[in-house]
Amino acid sequence: MSRSSTERRNERSDWIERAEAVSQTLSDHAGESTWARTLASTSVTTLEEAGFFRMASPREVGGYDVHPATQVEAFEQLACADVSSGWVAMIQAETPGLAGAHLRDGIGLDAVFGNGFPRMAGTANPEGVATALPDGSFRLNGRWSFASGIRHCGWVLANSVVVKEDGSRPAPEDGLPPVIGAVVEQARLVVEDSWDVMGLEGTGSCHYRAHDVVVQPEFTTPFGGVHKERGGPWFELPTITFLSPGHTGIALGSARRALELLSGEITNRVRFGAGGAIGDRGAFQRDYGEMSCRYEAARAYAMSILDEAMALREAGERITSARDARIRAMVAWVTDACVDVVRFAHHTGGGAAAFNDSPLQQLLRDILVASQHIYVADTAYERTGAFRLGRAASGAL
């Protein structure tokens, strides 16, 4: 069902207000999260109570099914306060969204969503192996990476490649999917203390392992995200495309915070031999103006692409492969543009930005780690370029 313009405005105002209301708490506990290498418990509770973990899930399972463009703005505000908090909110909004949209009706859905809304981590890449057993269940083995927020989650969505008992890949006549998602209790997995990284330290994105964990078919989902069981029109999209609002908002929030920092005390500093404050120099003013335009252009581009895509979905039209490629390329370009903004801010910060407690250095570390994500792979540009050139595209998820 399409949202009216009034509903859109009200929804947007509501979620921006929620994000603004929690921002100071997230900022206050950012250092604690970085030191502990997992999000501070106060930040987790604050995000949960404000509804952010429900933001991207179907209404049928207790979610809010927020418009993707509004998600961008909310995640942007959270990341502007603390990038790690925004990142964890993104993962723990979108992961139960995938599970809630794709678990079949029955004991699996009831167990996961029937006792209050779950905290759920997950990994998009199918890094594990799911051995199909004669009774229809699957035996999970493997090691997965980048499970943001897993230490405070009760459930994990783990994608795995399906094999038969003899270790071979299934043929079409076997009636088995090539890849599945498995929703598993976190307590049945081994969470590794592996999150020793240069940025996004507070996300606690640890590795986890499964050894002969048997999962009933009711706790599995199809991989790819295009055949939903419930939820609005945004849920019937490929997984990576469904996830695009979150990463976009994180990048924009990082750039916005960098520009805010430069507009404050930093520009009043006088460097040795410069003869005046940084903010009074024409060269700085020119570059700051350009980077401000770059941030605003990236934001407008993101909102335009996602508004257009959602309007098509709400009108009952499908997202073509070419349009899907445009969405993914947008995420990559917006992130690249925001990396440029943060690099500029860090450079302007001078020697003070070399220290680990510098907010400019933290921002740079965070966005450089974020830019390594699969969302921002160069294949996104390749795919949209191929479609625009009328050539065959590859590399879709």
Buried (B, 14 or more C-beta within 10 A) or exposed (E): EBBEEEEBEEBBEBBBEBBBEBBEBBBBBBBBBBEBBBBBBBBBEBBBEBBBBBBBBBEBBBBBBBBBBBBBBBBBBBBBBBBBBBBBBBBBBBBBBBBBBBBBEEEBBEBBBEEEBBBBBBBBEBBBBBBBBEEEBBBBBBBBBBBBBBBBBBBBBBBBBBBBEEEEEBEEEEEBBBBBBBBBBBEEBEBBEBBEEEBBBBBBBBBBBBEEBBBBBBBBBBBBBBEBBBBBBBBBBBBBBBBBBBBBBBBBBBBBBBBEBBEEEBBEBEEEEEEEBBBEBEEBEEBBEEBBEBBBEBBEBBBEBBBBBBEBBBEEEEBEBBBBBBBBBBBBBBBBBBBBBBBBBBEBBBEEBEEEEBBBBBBBBBBBBBBEBBBBBEBBBBBBEBBEEEEEBEEBB
